Amino acid sequence: MKTILWLPLIFLTIHCTAQTKVILDTDIDSDVDDVQALAMLHAYQKLGKLDLIGVIVTSSDNYSYQCVDAINTFYNQADIPIGFLKQQNNLENFSKYTKQISEEFPHTITSIDQTTEAGELYRRLLHESKDNSVVIVTIGHLTSLQNLLKSEGDEISPLTGKELVNKKVKKWLCMGGTYPKGLEANFHRPDPASTVYCLDNWEKEVIFCGWELGNKIITGGDYLKSKLNTSNPVYRGYELYNNFAGRPAWDQASVILLDNEISSQFFKLNTNGYVSVKKDGSNEWHFGQSKKGKNHAYISIKENINPEVIAKTMDNLILQLESN
C-alpha cells in the first residue's frame, strides 16, 4: 500500500457548523507536549471547530496555572476560566518552562486564589452546558477528574459529579495507558488510584490515546523552529525544553481526535474490547471481550499513514494561527 507523503491543508479552513464544547485537563509541567496541545485547541477555536470553555490544571508545579493563563492570553482568550488542583502540599516549580513563560508573557492570574478549585470548575462548566454536549480531554493524571466524579450535589447543581457527567458529557478523550498493555506515566503516577476510580466509574464513551501511538509522532523539531515566531510561547516552551530536538506528540494526539475529518484519515479506532487498570496504574486491553457499562476504544495509526504527516499537520495547525 502506498505511503501517504503529504495531505492538503484545506481542512484547516473548514468551518464546522456545530461547535463542540471542550474542557481540557492538563498536567502542563514536566513535558512540553501540553503546550502545543493547548495551542492546537486555540487554533481549532479560532477556526470555529470548537469552544474551549475551560482549562483544568492538574499539576503540582506552582507556575503551571500561570503558564496556561499566559498561553490563553497570547491567543486572545484570557477570559477562559482556569481550575487548579488546590488541595496539594509542597507545590514547587520543577518545570523547564512554566516559570519562564509565566514571567516573559503577559497574563493576569498570578496566585492560586485567582483560580477556581478544579472539581468546582468542572461542576460549574458541566452544569452550564447543554446535555450531552461536552468533550473532556485529559492529557495528564486523573486526580481532578476523580474529584469531579466523587463530588456530591451542592449550590452549583443538586446532581452528583457522576450524574453531571452522565447528563452533560458526550465523550472523554484520554491520553493514558499503553496498548495492548503496559505501564504509562499518566495512569501510573502520581495518583494511580485516581486512574482506577475513573475507569471504574466512567460510563460514557471514552477513547484512549496510548503512549505507543504518540511516541511515533515527533513534533517540535526543525520544521516548527524554522516557521514559528520566536515571540510565541510555544516556541519558548520547546526552546526551553530541549531546544527543538523534537518530542513525541502524546497529548496532541488526543486533541486532534476532536477533528473527525482528519483523525479518521490518520487513526484506526479499536473498539473490540475494553481497558482494565491495576492498582499501580498498569493497563491492559481485553480483545474481543465486553464489560457492562464500558464503552471503550483506543486508537492506532493506520498502516498507510506516515507518522511524519501527522506531526506536520499538528505543527501546521498552530502555524496557521500566525498567518490569520
Backbone bond lengths (Angstrom), bond angles and torsions (degrees), N, CA, C in turn:
res aa  C-N    CA-C-N  psi(-1)  N-CA   C-N-CA  omega(-1)  CA-C   N-CA-C  phi
1 M - - - 1.464 - - 1.524 109.65 -
2 K 1.317 116.33 135.82 1.459 121.27 -175.17 1.519 111.62 -68.19
3 T 1.322 116.20 135.53 1.472 120.92 177.12 1.519 110.43 -77.84
4 I 1.309 116.71 131.84 1.453 121.05 177.11 1.516 108.66 -78.47
5 L 1.329 117.34 122.28 1.454 121.51 -176.24 1.515 112.76 -95.10
6 W 1.337 117.02 -23.45 1.465 119.33 180.00 1.513 108.47 -157.92
7 L 1.283 114.74 162.70 1.461 121.22 175.20 1.516 107.85 -136.75
8 P 1.320 118.81 141.70 1.458 120.20 178.69 1.512 110.58 -65.52
9 L 1.332 114.56 150.61 1.461 120.00 -176.80 1.513 112.10 -95.59
10 I 1.328 117.18 14.97 1.452 119.47 -179.46 1.517 112.43 -60.77
11 F 1.350 116.53 -26.32 1.464 119.91 179.98 1.516 111.45 -59.68
12 L 1.327 117.26 -26.01 1.460 119.98 -176.48 1.514 112.25 -68.23
13 T 1.352 118.11 -17.19 1.454 120.46 -179.77 1.515 112.39 -102.80
14 I 1.311 116.86 0.75 1.457 120.03 179.46 1.521 109.75 -73.59
15 H 1.286 116.54 129.45 1.462 121.01 -179.35 1.518 109.54 -101.48
16 C 1.300 117.61 123.96 1.450 121.85 178.26 1.527 108.90 -84.53
17 T 1.317 116.09 135.52 1.461 119.81 -177.03 1.515 111.82 -72.83
18 A 1.305 117.54 -31.94 1.472 120.31 -178.67 1.522 109.26 -111.99
19 Q 1.307 115.95 115.23 1.456 120.12 -179.67 1.522 110.91 -79.26
20 T 1.310 115.61 138.75 1.458 122.09 174.03 1.519 108.68 -90.60
21 K 1.308 116.78 131.36 1.464 120.82 174.83 1.529 108.15 -81.41
22 V 1.331 115.70 131.80 1.460 120.74 -174.31 1.525 110.31 -127.95
23 I 1.327 115.68 136.18 1.458 122.88 168.14 1.521 106.90 -114.46
24 L 1.330 116.43 123.42 1.466 120.92 175.90 1.518 109.42 -97.02
25 D 1.323 116.53 132.24 1.463 123.04 175.10 1.522 106.85 -117.54
26 T 1.344 116.34 110.25 1.461 121.20 -169.74 1.523 112.36 -126.30
27 D 1.329 116.34 147.20 1.468 122.12 171.79 1.527 109.23 -104.69
28 I 1.295 117.14 46.00 1.461 123.53 -173.19 1.531 110.02 -56.45
29 D 1.308 116.21 99.82 1.471 120.87 -178.95 1.520 111.68 -168.78
30 S 1.335 118.09 -69.55 1.462 121.04 -169.72 1.513 113.13 -76.93
31 D 1.329 118.28 -35.77 1.453 121.25 -179.40 1.523 109.45 -117.36
32 V 1.331 116.27 163.00 1.462 121.01 -173.82 1.522 112.42 -97.65
33 D 1.328 117.99 -7.33 1.459 119.27 -179.06 1.525 112.28 -63.26
34 D 1.347 116.86 -27.33 1.463 120.02 176.73 1.528 111.37 -60.82
35 V 1.333 117.05 -35.70 1.464 121.41 -177.56 1.523 110.28 -63.07
36 Q 1.322 116.55 -49.34 1.461 118.78 179.21 1.522 111.23 -68.56
37 A 1.326 117.89 -35.68 1.462 120.46 178.17 1.525 110.89 -59.34
38 L 1.333 117.14 -43.06 1.459 120.74 178.22 1.526 110.61 -65.76
39 A 1.326 117.19 -40.93 1.462 120.38 177.86 1.523 111.40 -63.26
40 M 1.325 117.76 -38.00 1.459 121.15 176.91 1.518 111.21 -61.06
41 L 1.323 116.91 -40.06 1.462 119.98 177.50 1.524 110.91 -62.89
42 H 1.325 116.57 -38.77 1.466 119.31 176.11 1.527 111.00 -65.16
43 A 1.323 116.96 -36.98 1.460 120.01 177.21 1.517 110.72 -63.45
44 Y 1.309 116.91 -47.25 1.463 120.37 178.56 1.525 111.34 -63.44
45 Q 1.331 117.02 -35.16 1.462 119.52 177.86 1.528 110.23 -66.38
46 K 1.323 117.05 -42.46 1.461 120.35 179.32 1.518 111.47 -64.59
47 L 1.314 116.68 -32.09 1.456 121.60 178.10 1.529 112.52 -79.26
48 G 1.319 116.61 -4.43 1.465 120.70 178.94 1.503 114.41 80.42
49 K 1.335 116.93 16.13 1.461 119.97 -177.66 1.518 113.08 -86.58
50 L 1.326 117.79 -20.03 1.452 120.20 -179.45 1.519 109.94 -156.94
51 D 1.315 114.68 169.31 1.463 122.79 176.47 1.525 107.44 -124.07
52 L 1.333 115.55 106.97 1.466 120.53 178.81 1.528 107.31 -78.75
53 I 1.324 117.04 102.77 1.466 120.57 -171.62 1.527 112.91 -91.86
54 G 1.325 118.22 -11.16 1.454 119.94 178.55 1.511 111.76 -178.76
55 V 1.335 114.68 155.39 1.463 121.50 176.05 1.522 108.36 -124.09
56 I 1.309 116.09 123.64 1.462 123.42 174.14 1.522 107.92 -97.71
57 V 1.332 116.68 125.21 1.461 120.83 -179.69 1.530 108.12 -105.53
58 T 1.324 115.52 108.14 1.459 122.65 -179.74 1.516 107.56 -104.69
59 S 1.323 115.85 83.25 1.459 121.73 -172.02 1.519 109.34 -151.11
60 S 1.338 115.88 153.94 1.464 120.33 173.74 1.527 111.69 -105.10
61 D 1.345 115.44 11.91 1.463 119.59 175.17 1.524 108.63 -85.62
62 N 1.320 117.73 127.89 1.463 119.95 -171.76 1.527 114.21 -81.37
63 Y 1.325 117.61 5.74 1.463 120.87 170.37 1.530 111.49 -115.72
64 S 1.310 117.45 2.79 1.463 120.27 -173.22 1.521 112.26 -63.20
65 Y 1.317 117.96 -45.57 1.465 120.42 -178.48 1.523 110.84 -69.40
66 Q 1.345 117.68 -32.05 1.461 120.30 176.35 1.530 110.72 -68.62
67 C 1.309 116.45 -36.86 1.458 121.43 177.09 1.526 110.46 -61.50
68 V 1.333 116.48 -44.52 1.468 120.57 176.87 1.521 110.48 -60.45
69 D 1.325 116.69 -44.64 1.463 120.57 179.78 1.523 111.42 -62.39
70 A 1.331 116.64 -38.14 1.463 120.47 178.69 1.526 111.07 -65.23
71 I 1.332 117.30 -41.42 1.469 120.56 178.59 1.517 110.22 -67.65
72 N 1.331 117.60 -43.97 1.462 120.70 177.59 1.525 110.90 -59.53
73 T 1.327 116.21 -43.08 1.465 121.08 179.84 1.518 111.11 -64.13
74 F 1.326 116.85 -41.58 1.468 120.83 178.54 1.522 110.87 -57.40
75 Y 1.329 116.57 -37.33 1.458 120.96 -179.29 1.533 112.26 -93.44
76 N 1.333 116.07 21.35 1.471 122.95 175.10 1.525 113.11 60.14
77 Q 1.326 115.63 36.45 1.459 121.23 178.37 1.530 110.06 -130.92
78 A 1.323 115.27 47.21 1.468 120.13 -177.04 1.520 113.29 -67.83
79 D 1.341 116.74 -14.55 1.465 119.73 -178.01 1.525 113.19 -86.20
80 I 1.314 118.34 -2.64 1.469 120.12 178.30 1.528 108.90 -66.61
81 P 1.335 118.68 122.38 1.472 120.12 -177.95 1.522 111.95 -67.08
82 I 1.327 115.09 144.57 1.457 121.99 -179.33 1.523 109.77 -120.10
83 G 1.302 115.61 127.52 1.456 121.35 174.28 1.516 109.80 -104.05
84 F 1.321 115.93 149.20 1.469 120.04 -179.00 1.523 109.33 -136.14
85 L 1.320 115.54 142.57 1.464 121.85 178.00 1.529 108.38 -76.14
86 K 1.330 115.24 93.86 1.465 119.70 -168.51 1.528 114.05 -83.67
87 Q 1.338 118.19 -26.33 1.467 118.95 -174.58 1.528 110.74 -81.48
88 Q 1.313 115.32 66.30 1.459 120.77 -179.31 1.523 109.99 -132.74
89 N 1.306 115.34 147.79 1.451 121.38 173.77 1.535 109.26 -101.28
90 N 1.314 115.47 155.09 1.467 121.75 171.28 1.527 113.31 61.07
91 L 1.325 116.08 47.38 1.452 119.31 171.08 1.529 109.28 -65.59
92 E 1.317 116.31 137.16 1.453 120.68 179.56 1.519 109.88 -153.61
93 N 1.314 116.35 164.58 1.458 120.87 177.57 1.524 109.45 -95.28
94 F 1.322 115.92 113.46 1.459 120.97 178.17 1.523 112.15 -124.88
95 S 1.320 117.04 -6.69 1.456 121.09 -178.64 1.521 111.15 -72.84
96 K 1.327 115.47 152.89 1.453 121.27 176.99 1.525 112.33 -79.24
97 Y 1.347 117.36 -10.67 1.459 117.53 -172.00 1.529 115.52 -140.49
98 T 1.329 120.64 -18.14 1.469 119.81 -171.53 1.529 112.62 -64.06
99 K 1.309 117.70 -43.07 1.465 120.46 -179.52 1.521 110.71 -65.97
100 Q 1.327 116.10 -45.06 1.463 119.84 -177.28 1.531 111.03 -63.87
101 I 1.329 117.38 -45.11 1.468 119.62 178.12 1.521 110.34 -63.29
102 S 1.330 116.82 -39.69 1.464 120.48 179.21 1.525 111.81 -63.52
103 E 1.308 116.50 -35.54 1.464 120.41 -177.76 1.527 113.31 -83.94
104 E 1.324 116.80 -25.59 1.466 120.25 -174.08 1.522 114.24 -96.75
105 F 1.340 117.59 -15.62 1.463 120.70 -176.88 1.525 110.19 -121.97
106 P 1.328 118.28 140.80 1.469 121.72 -177.09 1.526 112.54 -62.87
107 H 1.309 115.71 144.10 1.462 122.66 172.94 1.516 107.56 -169.31
108 T 1.333 116.47 168.19 1.470 120.31 -174.81 1.515 113.80 -111.89
109 I 1.323 118.51 -22.49 1.463 121.04 -179.42 1.525 108.82 -84.09
110 T 1.322 116.16 114.98 1.470 120.48 -176.16 1.522 112.98 -124.25
111 S 1.335 117.56 -1.34 1.463 120.00 178.23 1.522 109.58 -144.38
112 I 1.303 115.31 156.89 1.459 120.83 179.35 1.520 110.96 -59.03
113 D 1.333 117.25 -32.03 1.460 121.11 -178.47 1.523 112.52 -62.29
114 Q 1.311 117.54 -20.97 1.459 121.05 178.67 1.524 112.95 -86.21
115 T 1.316 117.29 -3.05 1.458 121.29 174.82 1.523 109.49 -102.02
116 T 1.303 115.91 164.91 1.451 122.71 175.73 1.521 108.88 -99.39
117 E 1.324 116.44 143.83 1.459 118.78 174.47 1.524 109.16 -54.01
118 A 1.340 116.67 135.86 1.463 121.84 -172.00 1.521 112.75 -54.23
119 G 1.331 117.00 -49.91 1.454 119.90 -178.62 1.522 112.41 -63.54
120 E 1.320 115.84 -37.07 1.472 120.40 178.87 1.524 111.33 -65.92
121 L 1.338 116.79 -43.11 1.461 119.12 179.04 1.522 110.87 -65.53
122 Y 1.320 117.30 -41.90 1.462 120.04 174.14 1.525 110.14 -51.86
123 R 1.321 116.51 -50.06 1.472 121.21 -176.45 1.538 110.19 -62.03
124 R 1.312 117.11 -45.26 1.466 119.81 -176.95 1.525 111.15 -65.93
125 L 1.326 117.23 -43.97 1.460 120.31 -179.50 1.528 111.74 -63.56
126 L 1.322 116.25 -40.96 1.464 119.19 178.48 1.525 111.23 -68.30
127 H 1.325 116.56 -43.38 1.460 120.48 179.73 1.522 111.67 -58.49
128 E 1.324 117.27 -37.41 1.461 122.01 -176.67 1.527 113.43 -82.48
129 S 1.323 117.39 -3.71 1.461 121.50 -177.15 1.524 111.57 -99.51
130 K 1.327 115.31 158.53 1.456 120.59 176.69 1.529 109.88 -70.72
131 D 1.294 115.54 159.70 1.466 120.50 179.75 1.532 110.50 -61.07
132 N 1.332 114.76 139.69 1.464 122.13 173.77 1.527 112.37 55.48
133 S 1.334 117.02 39.54 1.463 120.27 -173.48 1.518 114.57 -119.26
134 V 1.322 119.52 -11.01 1.462 122.13 -170.41 1.532 111.02 -107.16
135 V 1.319 115.64 135.12 1.464 122.14 170.54 1.523 107.76 -106.76
136 I 1.313 116.85 123.78 1.458 122.05 174.82 1.523 108.52 -95.97
137 V 1.324 116.26 127.87 1.466 122.25 177.62 1.517 107.85 -114.69
138 T 1.323 117.25 114.61 1.462 120.99 178.00 1.524 109.45 -106.74
139 I 1.341 115.10 127.80 1.466 120.60 179.41 1.534 109.33 -129.19
140 G 1.316 114.61 39.13 1.452 122.08 178.33 1.511 109.09 -163.11
141 H 1.330 116.44 -166.02 1.464 118.08 179.15 1.530 110.07 -74.33
142 L 1.311 116.90 166.84 1.456 121.65 -160.31 1.525 114.24 -107.01
143 T 1.326 118.05 23.16 1.458 120.86 -178.17 1.521 112.17 -61.32
144 S 1.319 118.02 -44.58 1.461 120.67 -178.77 1.523 111.46 -67.42
145 L 1.328 116.94 -39.87 1.462 119.85 177.94 1.525 110.14 -65.05
146 Q 1.321 116.73 -39.37 1.460 120.27 175.18 1.529 110.55 -59.79
147 N 1.329 117.23 -43.77 1.458 120.48 -179.95 1.529 111.46 -61.99
148 L 1.327 116.37 -36.28 1.466 119.52 173.94 1.522 110.63 -61.84
149 L 1.318 116.59 -50.82 1.465 120.30 -176.68 1.519 112.04 -62.74
150 K 1.328 117.46 -31.10 1.461 121.64 -179.06 1.533 112.85 -83.40
151 S 1.320 117.79 -12.77 1.464 120.80 -171.91 1.521 112.13 -68.19
152 E 1.329 114.42 148.25 1.461 121.99 178.30 1.524 109.77 -98.09
153 G 1.318 115.55 168.49 1.447 120.45 175.46 1.526 111.08 -59.61
154 D 1.329 116.49 147.41 1.463 120.89 -177.02 1.520 109.66 -152.11
155 E 1.347 116.55 -163.30 1.453 120.49 -179.40 1.525 112.43 -67.18
156 I 1.322 118.24 -20.15 1.464 121.42 177.20 1.517 110.39 -74.16
157 S 1.326 115.88 -46.96 1.460 121.72 -178.60 1.520 109.17 -156.77
158 P 1.324 117.43 141.95 1.465 119.22 175.56 1.527 112.96 -72.18
159 L 1.318 116.94 -11.48 1.460 121.24 -178.71 1.525 111.02 -77.57
160 T 1.312 115.82 146.81 1.459 119.86 171.18 1.529 109.08 -70.47
161 G 1.315 116.07 167.88 1.453 119.27 178.51 1.518 112.32 -60.57
162 K 1.309 116.72 -41.58 1.455 120.09 179.73 1.521 110.88 -65.13
163 E 1.319 116.94 -37.99 1.464 120.45 177.46 1.527 111.00 -67.11
164 L 1.324 117.04 -39.43 1.469 120.55 176.53 1.526 111.03 -61.63
165 V 1.332 115.94 -44.40 1.462 119.97 178.71 1.521 110.46 -59.75
166 N 1.319 117.02 -49.06 1.463 120.56 -177.15 1.522 112.51 -64.70
167 K 1.317 117.00 -26.82 1.462 121.79 -178.73 1.525 112.63 -88.00
168 K 1.335 117.06 -39.24 1.464 120.58 -168.79 1.525 115.07 -105.46
169 V 1.320 118.07 -25.23 1.467 121.01 -173.20 1.521 110.63 -89.04
170 K 1.317 115.28 135.89 1.464 121.49 176.01 1.519 110.99 -85.77
171 K 1.343 115.61 -49.11 1.465 119.98 178.58 1.525 109.43 -159.58
172 W 1.314 114.30 167.41 1.466 122.75 177.28 1.517 107.69 -121.44
173 L 1.338 116.88 126.67 1.459 123.42 173.17 1.516 107.49 -105.59
174 C 1.319 116.77 119.10 1.465 121.36 -168.97 1.517 111.88 -124.13
175 M 1.359 116.50 117.51 1.453 119.55 168.65 1.524 106.52 -83.28
176 G 1.323 115.60 104.23 1.450 119.26 -177.88 1.510 111.73 -176.86
177 G 1.312 115.96 144.01 1.449 121.15 177.35 1.518 112.50 90.23
178 T 1.329 114.33 174.37 1.457 123.67 174.92 1.518 107.24 -133.99
179 Y 1.341 117.49 138.14 1.458 119.68 -172.11 1.518 111.20 -126.08
180 P 1.338 116.02 131.95 1.470 126.02 16.52 1.536 115.83 -81.32
181 K 1.334 119.37 -19.80 1.456 118.51 175.43 1.524 109.49 -160.28
182 G 1.340 115.15 158.52 1.454 119.41 178.93 1.511 112.23 160.41
183 L 1.309 115.40 -166.75 1.462 122.98 -178.16 1.523 107.79 -128.38
184 E 1.320 116.28 116.08 1.472 122.00 -174.67 1.522 109.78 -123.36
185 A 1.334 116.57 150.58 1.464 121.93 -168.45 1.526 113.82 -60.54
186 N 1.328 118.73 -46.78 1.468 119.32 -176.92 1.522 112.28 -60.99
187 F 1.313 116.82 -35.12 1.467 120.98 178.37 1.523 111.89 -81.07
188 H 1.334 116.18 -27.35 1.468 120.92 -169.32 1.519 114.13 -94.46
189 R 1.333 117.33 -37.54 1.451 119.05 -175.86 1.530 110.53 -141.71
190 P 1.312 117.86 149.76 1.473 127.64 1.76 1.525 113.21 -94.26
191 D 1.341 116.95 7.88 1.463 120.16 -170.63 1.524 110.89 -141.37
192 P 1.341 118.30 68.60 1.460 119.67 -178.63 1.526 113.67 -62.20
193 A 1.331 116.90 -24.91 1.468 119.43 178.36 1.523 110.96 -62.39
194 S 1.333 117.01 -32.86 1.466 119.39 178.83 1.528 110.81 -68.59
195 T 1.329 116.98 -33.50 1.457 120.40 176.91 1.524 110.09 -63.41
196 V 1.319 115.72 -47.85 1.463 120.52 179.33 1.527 110.31 -59.37
197 Y 1.329 116.43 -45.85 1.471 120.31 -177.40 1.530 110.94 -63.93
198 C 1.324 117.18 -46.06 1.461 119.98 -177.43 1.522 111.46 -62.67
199 L 1.333 117.09 -44.29 1.461 118.77 -179.17 1.524 112.05 -70.04
200 D 1.327 116.20 -30.15 1.463 119.25 177.53 1.525 112.23 -71.50
201 N 1.325 116.93 -29.45 1.463 120.52 -171.27 1.523 114.55 -110.68
202 W 1.306 117.31 -1.55 1.463 120.37 179.38 1.522 109.69 -87.73
203 E 1.343 116.40 127.11 1.456 121.24 -175.90 1.525 113.58 -115.32
204 K 1.336 118.15 -13.06 1.457 120.89 179.12 1.532 109.88 -85.60
205 E 1.318 115.76 179.09 1.464 120.65 179.25 1.524 110.73 -64.05
206 V 1.325 116.58 139.86 1.465 121.83 174.55 1.520 108.80 -140.19
207 I 1.330 115.75 133.82 1.466 122.47 177.06 1.518 107.78 -116.76
208 F 1.321 116.57 124.63 1.455 122.42 -177.40 1.530 110.47 -98.45
209 C 1.323 115.31 135.02 1.469 122.53 173.39 1.519 106.61 -109.64
210 G 1.296 117.02 109.76 1.454 120.57 -171.85 1.516 114.37 -85.04
211 W 1.320 114.71 164.72 1.465 122.82 178.47 1.514 110.91 -57.23
212 E 1.320 117.42 -40.19 1.465 121.18 -174.30 1.527 111.43 -66.44
213 L 1.335 117.50 -27.01 1.452 120.79 179.38 1.531 110.94 -76.06
214 G 1.328 116.32 -56.75 1.461 120.16 -179.15 1.510 112.97 -61.19
215 N 1.321 116.88 -27.24 1.460 120.99 -178.55 1.530 112.75 -64.80
216 K 1.337 116.60 -20.44 1.463 120.99 -179.22 1.526 112.33 -89.50
217 I 1.336 117.06 -12.58 1.466 121.58 -173.20 1.533 107.97 -107.91
218 I 1.305 117.79 107.36 1.464 121.84 -173.89 1.533 110.03 -103.29
219 T 1.320 115.99 114.33 1.456 122.24 177.14 1.531 109.08 -111.81
220 G 1.337 115.12 178.70 1.463 119.47 174.78 1.511 114.11 66.73
221 G 1.332 116.58 34.70 1.463 120.67 178.66 1.521 111.11 -105.77
222 D 1.327 115.99 -150.96 1.457 122.17 -176.01 1.527 112.43 -60.08
223 Y 1.331 116.47 -36.55 1.466 119.25 -178.59 1.522 111.00 -60.74
224 L 1.319 117.15 -49.27 1.464 120.11 -179.85 1.520 110.77 -66.85
225 K 1.321 116.74 -39.87 1.464 120.25 -179.84 1.525 111.64 -60.60
226 S 1.316 116.49 -37.73 1.466 120.46 -176.16 1.517 113.08 -74.57
227 K 1.315 118.17 -19.97 1.461 121.02 -172.60 1.524 114.41 -116.52
228 L 1.313 118.05 -21.16 1.459 120.72 -176.12 1.525 110.09 -83.73
229 N 1.322 116.10 137.84 1.460 121.06 178.42 1.525 109.88 -62.32
230 T 1.320 116.21 134.77 1.462 120.18 -177.92 1.530 112.13 -67.32
231 S 1.329 117.40 -14.66 1.465 121.01 178.72 1.520 112.51 -87.94
232 N 1.312 117.27 6.55 1.467 122.79 -179.42 1.528 109.89 -89.35
233 P 1.342 118.56 136.52 1.468 119.47 178.90 1.524 113.60 -63.70
234 V 1.331 117.36 -25.39 1.464 119.61 175.03 1.525 109.77 -65.72
235 Y 1.327 116.51 -43.53 1.474 120.30 175.36 1.521 109.78 -57.22
236 R 1.314 116.47 -47.25 1.458 120.64 -177.80 1.527 110.91 -63.03
237 G 1.325 116.71 -38.56 1.456 119.90 179.93 1.517 112.35 -62.27
238 Y 1.331 117.14 -47.94 1.468 120.19 179.31 1.528 111.46 -68.34
239 E 1.323 115.99 -35.95 1.461 119.31 178.25 1.524 110.62 -62.01
240 L 1.308 116.46 -45.58 1.459 120.75 -178.53 1.529 111.82 -71.78
241 Y 1.311 116.04 -34.06 1.468 118.92 -174.82 1.525 111.65 -71.63
242 N 1.317 117.30 -54.11 1.480 118.58 -179.45 1.526 112.41 -153.36
243 N 1.347 116.20 23.00 1.463 122.12 177.40 1.527 111.96 53.79
244 F 1.318 115.05 45.80 1.466 122.63 174.84 1.525 112.79 61.73
245 A 1.309 116.87 36.95 1.464 120.22 174.96 1.527 111.88 -77.40
246 G 1.338 116.60 -5.12 1.456 121.39 -177.23 1.516 110.58 92.31
247 R 1.322 114.96 147.73 1.467 120.03 -177.20 1.521 108.96 -153.02
248 P 1.352 118.10 139.85 1.459 120.09 178.43 1.530 112.50 -57.40
249 A 1.316 114.59 143.59 1.466 121.63 -176.00 1.527 110.89 -95.78
250 W 1.321 116.16 58.65 1.469 119.20 179.40 1.525 111.49 -60.79
251 D 1.320 117.17 -51.43 1.462 120.95 -174.73 1.522 112.59 -74.37
252 Q 1.319 116.70 -36.97 1.460 120.29 -178.02 1.520 112.11 -62.45
253 A 1.340 116.75 -28.83 1.466 120.01 179.52 1.521 111.22 -62.88
254 S 1.334 116.78 -36.86 1.459 119.54 178.13 1.518 110.98 -67.74
255 V 1.330 116.71 -38.03 1.463 120.41 -179.13 1.516 111.48 -68.11
256 I 1.316 117.58 -41.38 1.468 119.84 -176.67 1.525 111.54 -67.82
257 L 1.330 117.74 -16.75 1.461 120.53 174.67 1.525 111.76 -64.37
258 L 1.325 117.17 -19.10 1.459 120.63 176.45 1.523 112.03 -69.03
259 D 1.329 116.73 -19.30 1.462 122.79 177.45 1.529 107.82 -98.52
260 N 1.320 115.98 91.55 1.463 119.87 -173.68 1.521 112.55 -62.56
261 E 1.342 116.39 -34.08 1.463 119.40 -177.62 1.526 111.57 -62.37
262 I 1.305 116.03 -41.62 1.461 120.59 -177.67 1.522 111.91 -84.98
263 S 1.320 117.38 -44.76 1.462 119.58 -176.76 1.528 111.39 -61.70
264 S 1.321 117.39 -32.76 1.467 119.70 179.10 1.529 111.71 -69.14
265 Q 1.346 117.16 -23.04 1.463 120.40 175.61 1.527 111.20 -78.70
266 F 1.324 115.97 -33.58 1.456 121.05 -174.35 1.523 113.93 -88.38
267 F 1.336 116.32 -38.72 1.464 120.52 -164.77 1.526 113.04 -119.29
268 K 1.306 114.01 147.19 1.466 122.25 170.59 1.518 108.17 -98.08
269 L 1.310 116.51 133.68 1.454 122.18 178.58 1.522 108.91 -95.40
270 N 1.334 115.90 115.39 1.460 121.47 -178.90 1.522 109.20 -97.19
271 T 1.318 116.08 112.32 1.467 121.36 -173.75 1.525 113.60 -114.51
272 N 1.322 116.80 -4.46 1.469 120.03 -173.21 1.529 110.69 -86.24
273 G 1.342 115.60 72.20 1.453 120.03 179.56 1.514 112.12 154.83
274 Y 1.322 115.68 -164.90 1.464 121.02 176.44 1.529 109.03 -154.11
275 V 1.343 115.62 164.56 1.461 122.18 -178.11 1.527 109.93 -101.33
276 S 1.315 116.23 135.63 1.464 121.26 168.86 1.525 108.64 -118.19
277 V 1.329 116.37 152.79 1.457 122.06 -177.82 1.517 109.70 -131.08
278 K 1.332 116.28 135.32 1.460 121.67 176.48 1.533 110.22 -88.94
279 K 1.325 116.42 173.76 1.463 121.14 -176.35 1.513 113.57 -60.43
280 D 1.336 117.44 -28.78 1.463 120.14 -179.74 1.528 112.46 -85.10
281 G 1.333 117.48 1.20 1.454 121.48 -179.66 1.515 114.65 91.91
282 S 1.314 118.50 -4.23 1.464 120.40 176.57 1.526 109.21 -69.40
283 N 1.321 115.46 146.36 1.462 119.78 -173.20 1.521 111.44 -128.10
284 E 1.310 114.56 163.03 1.463 121.17 176.83 1.518 109.20 -148.60
285 W 1.322 115.46 136.65 1.460 121.75 173.79 1.529 108.18 -92.38
286 H 1.311 115.58 125.15 1.469 121.77 -178.24 1.526 108.83 -96.59
287 F 1.333 115.54 97.00 1.455 121.46 -177.31 1.526 111.44 -63.98
288 G 1.312 115.07 137.80 1.458 120.65 172.77 1.508 114.85 69.23
289 Q 1.318 117.09 11.87 1.465 120.18 179.90 1.522 109.86 -119.11
290 S 1.308 115.38 157.08 1.457 120.67 177.39 1.519 109.17 -128.80
291 K 1.328 114.91 160.05 1.457 120.85 178.00 1.508 108.44 -142.43
292 K 1.307 116.43 133.49 1.458 121.13 -176.08 1.530 110.59 -56.33
293 G 1.323 115.22 132.79 1.457 121.04 177.73 1.515 114.75 81.40
294 K 1.344 117.78 4.26 1.465 120.47 -178.42 1.523 109.75 -111.96
295 N 1.322 115.63 118.13 1.460 122.51 176.77 1.519 107.35 -116.58
296 H 1.336 116.17 77.20 1.458 123.02 -170.93 1.526 111.74 -106.82
297 A 1.331 114.56 150.83 1.459 122.04 170.74 1.522 107.92 -153.67
298 Y 1.315 116.36 157.40 1.464 120.42 169.87 1.513 108.33 -134.90
299 I 1.336 116.48 157.62 1.453 119.64 -176.30 1.527 110.87 -106.62
300 S 1.320 114.26 152.17 1.461 121.89 172.49 1.521 107.49 -137.54
301 I 1.332 116.79 156.57 1.454 121.09 -179.60 1.533 109.36 -76.06
302 K 1.318 116.45 132.74 1.449 120.40 178.94 1.523 110.35 -62.73
303 E 1.310 116.18 149.44 1.455 121.57 -172.62 1.526 113.24 -62.11
304 N 1.324 118.21 -30.38 1.467 120.43 -176.10 1.518 113.28 -91.07
305 I 1.322 117.90 7.97 1.457 121.58 -175.44 1.528 110.64 -105.11
306 N 1.322 115.90 127.95 1.452 122.31 173.90 1.530 108.38 -81.24
307 P 1.337 119.72 122.61 1.469 120.88 -179.92 1.525 113.45 -55.28
308 E 1.351 117.30 -25.91 1.460 119.80 178.25 1.526 111.46 -64.14
309 V 1.328 116.79 -30.54 1.459 120.84 177.31 1.524 110.05 -65.77
310 I 1.318 116.34 -41.33 1.465 120.41 178.94 1.519 109.87 -64.52
311 A 1.331 116.26 -44.91 1.462 120.52 -179.34 1.524 111.32 -60.67
312 K 1.318 116.70 -43.52 1.465 119.88 -179.03 1.517 110.92 -67.03
313 T 1.315 117.24 -35.03 1.460 120.93 176.29 1.521 110.69 -62.76
314 M 1.325 116.74 -42.55 1.464 120.80 178.00 1.527 111.13 -63.44
315 D 1.337 116.24 -44.65 1.464 120.22 178.57 1.525 110.86 -64.02
316 N 1.340 116.97 -43.68 1.459 120.62 -179.20 1.525 112.08 -63.84
317 L 1.309 116.22 -31.05 1.462 119.27 -179.67 1.519 111.39 -60.43
318 I 1.324 116.77 -46.00 1.464 117.73 -179.27 1.531 111.25 -79.98
319 L 1.332 117.43 -24.12 1.459 118.92 175.57 1.524 110.81 -66.69
320 Q 1.329 116.28 -31.15 1.461 118.85 179.73 1.522 111.66 -65.50
321 L 1.315 117.46 -25.12 1.447 120.31 176.43 1.528 111.61 -59.29
322 E 1.327 116.38 -32.28 1.456 120.49 -177.78 1.519 112.40 -82.14
323 S 1.330 116.73 -18.55 1.469 120.21 -177.10 1.516 112.42 -93.52
324 N 1.356 116.64 -11.02 1.466 120.04 -178.98 1.520 111.31 -97.91
